[in-house]
């Protein structure tokens, strides 16, 4: 494990002050001590993290008294990490984004904080236009005060290829349609679509003026040439890579070959079911550890008991490991993001800092929010998790407030 004693180089030790009514007053802050603090480039021991709603500073443990500290959390030698960010999650706790209700999104948000997730993108799927618009309107109007922060929407479907529909219903699949989603581009962060279904790249051409929206290839039967052309025209992301896309063959490299040959972000469902654990290290080596994004693709059965559930109007059978349609097609997952971190850590050569970056730094950069979240750095949101060596979540902190803790 890589660790160091902190020398204050990335942080400048200052009194944390707030200008109010032209007077400088000391602001009460909080501290985490005795933790192994995971920064983007190193793991630091022997230092205390000072924060309020944002990260204030990091100092040696004995310097905590220089601040007006309201409360101190003793990490007891466990890891202190940036909060996890899940860019692809349909549901959890018995609810799904497509339910289109405040209750559904509230329960999802409250459930996934137990897995260390502090921010996420509720993810849609191929259903009727009315259902999709209802889900989008619901998310636009929601403000969750007691759960993981909603960053926007991942629109997965209905602009996909029926040949690689996965667990999405074919009767709701349509060609990419800019007019259908143009009124929701204020909240959409990622659009998963099949580029080969976009005639003359008309959709992509219209999306070029919306640089804040990530275009992702997924559920696609595109050729290598079509995929490369899509990347050259603005696609810079791959949805649950390996799954629901044309595979790699030495004479037909497919979408997978195109993703492997270009510098794009690539999602990985690290449950050892969607992708064999023996491929984890190969996948990361090819794409580069700075471009791999761990996601769950969890459906409503996440964090629930085994049994029968529903996904897009389809019956799903859930056992201890997976969620599948009646024809045995994988129907999303029941993966927790902290489990994904553990699976990658345990089955590759990459250390815990490098793997945590795949669930924090990389997703924040992918959707253009690295300036606000994703790392422990002065001025960024105090979204933090404390976990043990087995990546069991002990505390989840959002905007400096503890929302979940193991008592």
C-alpha positions in Angstrom: 0.0 0.0 0.0 1.3 3.4 -0.9 1.2 5.9 2.0 3.0 9.0 3.1 3.2 11.5 5.9 1.5 14.6 4.7 3.7 17.7 4.1 0.9 20.2 3.5 2.0 20.6 -0.2 -1.5 20.4 -1.9 -3.1 22.4 0.9 -2.1 25.7 2.4 -2.8 25.9 6.2 -5.0 28.9 6.8 -7.6 29.9 9.3 -11.0 29.1 7.9 -12.8 32.4 7.7 -15.9 33.8 6.3 -16.6 37.4 5.4 -19.9 38.5 7.0 -21.1 42.1 7.5 -17.6 43.3 6.7 -16.2 41.4 9.7 -13.9 38.4 9.6 -15.3 35.6 11.9 -13.9 32.1 12.6 -16.2 29.5 11.1 -16.8 26.3 13.1 -15.6 23.2 11.3 -15.3 19.5 11.7 -12.4 17.1 11.6 -11.6 13.5 10.7 -8.5 12.1 12.4 -6.6 8.8 12.4 -7.6 7.9 8.9 -5.7 6.8 5.8 -6.8 9.6 3.5 -7.1 8.7 -0.2 -6.0 11.6 -2.4 -5.9 11.4 -6.2 -2.2 10.8 -6.2 -1.3 9.3 -2.8 -2.6 7.9 0.5 -1.8 10.0 3.5 -1.5 8.9 7.1 -0.9 10.9 10.2 -3.0 13.9 9.1 -6.5 15.3 9.9 -9.1 16.4 7.4 -10.8 19.7 8.2 -14.1 20.4 6.6 -17.5 22.1 6.8 -19.8 21.9 3.7 -16.5 21.9 1.7 -13.0 20.6 2.3 -11.2 23.3 4.3 -7.7 21.9 4.8 -5.6 18.9 5.8 -3.1 19.3 8.6 -1.0 17.1 10.9 -3.1 15.5 13.6 -1.6 17.7 16.4 -2.6 20.9 14.5 -6.4 20.3 14.7 -6.5 22.7 17.7 -5.7 25.6 15.4 -9.3 25.4 14.1 -12.6 25.9 15.9 -13.6 22.3 15.6 -17.2 21.5 16.5 -16.9 17.7 16.2 -14.2 15.1 15.6 -14.6 11.7 13.8 -12.0 9.1 14.7 -11.5 7.0 11.6 -9.6 4.4 13.7 -7.1 3.6 11.0 -9.7 3.1 8.3 -9.7 4.7 4.9 -11.1 8.1 4.2 -12.1 8.5 0.6 -14.0 10.9 -1.7 -17.6 9.9 -2.0 -18.3 7.4 -4.8 -20.1 8.6 -7.9 -22.4 6.2 -9.9 -23.0 7.4 -13.4 -25.2 4.4 -14.4 -27.9 3.2 -11.9 -31.5 2.5 -12.6 -32.7 1.8 -9.1 -32.2 0.2 -5.7 -34.2 -0.4 -2.5 -37.2 -1.7 -4.4 -37.6 1.4 -6.6 -36.7 2.4 -10.2 -36.0 5.8 -11.9 -38.8 4.9 -14.4 -41.3 4.9 -11.5 -41.3 8.6 -12.1 -42.1 9.6 -8.5 -40.4 11.6 -5.7 -40.7 8.6 -3.4 -38.9 6.3 -5.8 -35.9 8.6 -6.2 -35.8 9.5 -2.6 -35.6 5.8 -1.6 -32.9 5.1 -4.2 -30.9 8.1 -2.9 -31.2 7.0 0.7 -30.4 3.4 -0.1 -27.2 3.9 -2.0 -25.5 6.1 0.6 -25.1 2.8 2.5 -22.8 1.7 -0.4 -20.7 4.9 -0.2 -22.4 6.7 -3.1 -22.7 10.4 -2.5 -23.6 11.4 -6.1 -25.3 9.6 -9.0 -27.1 9.8 -12.3 -30.6 8.3 -12.2 -30.7 6.2 -15.4 -33.7 5.7 -17.7 -34.5 2.9 -20.1 -36.5 2.2 -23.3 -40.1 2.7 -22.5 -42.9 4.9 -23.9 -42.1 8.5 -24.6 -44.6 9.5 -22.0 -42.9 7.4 -19.3 -39.5 8.7 -20.2 -40.7 12.3 -20.1 -42.4 11.7 -16.8 -39.2 10.3 -15.3 -37.2 13.3 -16.7 -39.7 15.8 -15.3 -39.6 14.1 -12.0 -35.8 14.2 -11.7 -35.8 17.9 -12.8 -38.1 18.9 -10.0 -36.4 16.8 -7.2 -34.3 18.1 -4.4 -33.1 15.3 -2.2 -32.1 16.5 1.3 -31.3 13.2 3.0 -29.6 11.0 0.4 -27.1 10.9 -2.4 -27.0 13.9 -4.6 -28.6 13.7 -8.0 -26.2 15.1 -10.7 -28.6 14.9 -13.6 -29.8 12.0 -15.8 -28.2 9.2 -17.8 -30.5 8.6 -20.8 -30.1 4.9 -21.7 -32.4 4.2 -24.6 -34.6 4.4 -26.5 -32.0 5.3 -29.2 -30.5 1.8 -29.3 -30.1 -1.1 -31.7 -32.8 -3.8 -31.3 -30.1 -6.5 -32.0 -28.4 -5.5 -28.8 -31.4 -4.4 -26.8 -30.3 -6.5 -23.7 -33.1 -6.2 -21.1 -34.8 -3.3 -22.9 -38.1 -3.7 -24.7 -37.8 -3.7 -28.5 -41.3 -2.2 -29.0 -40.1 1.1 -27.4 -36.9 1.5 -29.3 -36.7 4.4 -31.7 -34.0 6.1 -33.9 -32.1 8.9 -32.2 -34.5 11.9 -32.1 -33.1 15.3 -31.1 -36.5 16.9 -30.9 -37.6 14.3 -28.3 -35.0 15.2 -25.8 -34.0 18.8 -26.6 -36.1 20.2 -23.8 -34.3 18.1 -21.2 -30.7 18.8 -22.2 -30.4 21.0 -19.0 -30.5 17.8 -16.9 -29.3 15.1 -19.2 -25.6 14.4 -18.6 -25.1 11.2 -20.6 -27.0 9.8 -23.6 -26.4 6.1 -24.5 -27.3 5.4 -28.1 -26.3 3.3 -31.1 -24.4 5.5 -33.6 -25.3 3.2 -36.5 -29.0 4.0 -35.9 -28.3 7.7 -36.4 -28.8 8.3 -40.1 -26.2 10.6 -41.6 -25.1 11.4 -38.1 -27.9 13.9 -37.9 -28.5 13.5 -34.2 -24.8 13.8 -33.4 -24.5 16.9 -35.5 -27.3 18.6 -33.6 -25.8 17.5 -30.3 -22.4 19.1 -31.0 -23.7 22.5 -29.7 -24.4 20.8 -26.3 -20.9 20.2 -25.1 -22.1 19.6 -21.6 -23.8 16.3 -22.6 -21.7 13.2 -23.0 -22.5 11.0 -26.0 -21.9 7.3 -25.2 -22.0 4.2 -27.4 -24.0 1.4 -26.0 -26.6 -1.3 -27.0 -24.9 -1.0 -30.4 -24.2 -3.4 -33.3 -22.0 -0.9 -35.1 -19.0 -1.9 -37.1 -15.5 -0.8 -36.1 -15.6 1.9 -38.9 -18.9 3.2 -37.8 -17.8 3.4 -34.2 -14.5 5.2 -35.1 -16.5 7.7 -37.1 -18.8 8.2 -34.1 -15.8 8.9 -31.9 -14.4 11.4 -34.4 -17.8 13.1 -34.3 -18.1 13.5 -30.6 -18.7 10.2 -28.9 -16.2 9.9 -26.0 -17.8 7.2 -23.7 -18.7 3.6 -23.8 -21.7 2.2 -21.8 -21.1 -1.0 -19.8 -18.3 -2.0 -22.1 -18.3 -5.6 -23.4 -22.0 -5.9 -22.7 -24.6 -5.2 -25.4 -22.2 -4.2 -28.2 -20.5 -5.8 -31.2 -17.5 -7.7 -29.9 -13.9 -8.0 -30.8 -12.8 -10.3 -33.6 -9.5 -10.1 -35.4 -11.2 -9.5 -38.7 -14.2 -7.6 -37.3 -13.0 -5.4 -34.4 -16.5 -4.1 -33.8 -17.4 -1.4 -31.3 -15.3 -3.0 -28.6 -12.2 -2.8 -30.8 -13.0 0.9 -31.5 -13.3 1.7 -27.8 -10.1 -0.1 -27.1 -8.2 1.8 -29.8 -9.2 5.3 -28.8 -8.9 7.5 -25.7 -12.5 7.4 -24.4 -14.1 6.8 -21.0 -15.4 3.2 -20.6 -17.9 1.9 -18.0 -17.2 -1.4 -16.3 -19.8 -3.3 -14.3 -17.4 -4.9 -11.8 -19.7 -7.7 -10.5 -17.7 -10.6 -12.0 -20.9 -11.6 -13.8 -21.2 -9.0 -16.6 -17.5 -9.3 -17.2 -15.3 -12.2 -16.0 -12.9 -11.2 -13.3 -10.0 -12.5 -15.4 -10.6 -9.6 -17.8 -10.6 -6.8 -15.3 -6.9 -6.2 -15.4 -6.7 -6.5 -19.2 -9.6 -4.1 -19.6 -7.9 -1.5 -17.3 -4.5 -2.0 -19.0 -5.9 -1.4 -22.5 -8.2 1.5 -21.6 -5.9 3.1 -19.1 -6.7 3.4 -15.4 -7.6 7.1 -15.9 -10.4 6.2 -18.3 -12.2 3.3 -16.6 -15.4 4.2 -14.7 -16.9 1.7 -12.3 -20.7 1.6 -12.4 -23.4 -0.7 -11.0 -26.2 -0.6 -13.6 -28.3 -1.6 -10.6 -32.0 -2.2 -11.0 -34.7 -1.9 -8.3 -33.7 -5.2 -6.6 -30.4 -3.7 -5.5 -30.0 -4.0 -1.7 -33.1 -6.1 -1.7 -33.9 -9.8 -1.0 -33.9 -12.5 -3.8 -37.2 -12.9 -5.6 -39.2 -11.6 -8.5 -39.0 -7.9 -9.6 -39.9 -5.7 -12.6 -37.8 -3.9 -15.1 -39.5 -1.8 -17.9 -42.6 -3.9 -17.6 -40.7 -7.2 -17.7 -40.5 -9.9 -15.1 -37.0 -10.2 -13.5 -35.8 -13.1 -11.4 -33.2 -12.1 -8.8 -30.9 -14.5 -7.0 -28.0 -13.8 -4.7 -25.7 -12.9 -7.6 -27.7 -11.5 -10.6 -30.9 -10.2 -12.1 -32.2 -11.9 -15.2 -35.2 -11.9 -17.5 -37.1 -15.1 -17.9 -35.0 -16.0 -21.0 -31.9 -15.6 -18.8 -30.8 -12.3 -20.3 -29.0 -10.2 -17.7 -31.3 -7.4 -16.6 -29.0 -4.8 -15.1 -27.4 -5.9 -11.8 -27.8 -5.9 -8.1 -24.2 -4.7 -7.6 -23.3 -2.2 -4.9 -20.5 0.3 -5.9 -18.4 -0.5 -2.8 -18.5 -4.1 -3.9 -17.3 -3.1 -7.4 -14.4 -1.3 -5.8 -13.5 -4.4 -3.8 -13.9 -6.8 -6.8 -11.5 -4.7 -8.9 -9.0 -4.3 -6.0 -9.0 -8.0 -5.2 -8.7 -9.3 -8.8 -6.1 -6.9 -10.3 -2.7 -5.5 -9.6 -4.2 -2.0 -9.0 -4.0 -0.6 -5.5 -6.9 0.8 -3.5 -6.1 4.4 -4.4 -6.1 3.6 -8.2 -9.4 1.7 -7.9 -11.1 4.4 -5.8 -10.2 6.9 -8.5 -12.3 4.8 -11.0 -15.3 5.4 -8.8 -14.6 9.1 -7.9 -12.1 11.0 -10.0 -12.8 9.5 -13.4 -16.7 9.8 -13.3 -16.3 13.4 -12.0 -14.0 14.2 -14.9 -16.2 12.4 -17.5 -19.3 14.6 -16.8 -17.3 17.8 -16.3 -17.8 18.1 -12.5 -14.2 17.5 -11.4 -14.0 21.1 -10.1 -16.7 20.3 -7.5 -16.6 16.6 -6.6 -14.5 13.5 -7.0 -11.4 14.3 -4.9 -10.4 15.4 -1.4 -9.2 18.9 -2.2 -9.6 22.3 -0.6 -12.8 24.0 -1.9 -14.5 20.9 -3.2 -17.7 19.5 -1.6 -17.1 17.5 1.6 -18.5 14.3 0.1 -16.6 11.6 2.0 -16.8 7.9 2.9 -15.0 6.0 5.6 -14.5 2.3 4.8 -12.4 -0.6 6.2 -10.0 -3.0 4.5 -12.9 -5.0 3.0 -14.5 -1.8 1.6 -17.4 -2.1 4.1 -18.9 1.4 4.4 -18.7 2.8 7.9 -19.7 6.4 7.3 -21.1 8.4 4.4 -20.8 12.2 4.5 -22.4 14.6 2.0 -21.7 18.3 2.1 -20.1 17.8 5.5 -23.1 16.1 7.0 -23.2 12.5 8.1 -26.0 10.7 6.4 -25.1 7.1 7.1 -23.0 5.4 9.8 -22.5 2.0 11.2 -23.2 2.2 14.9 
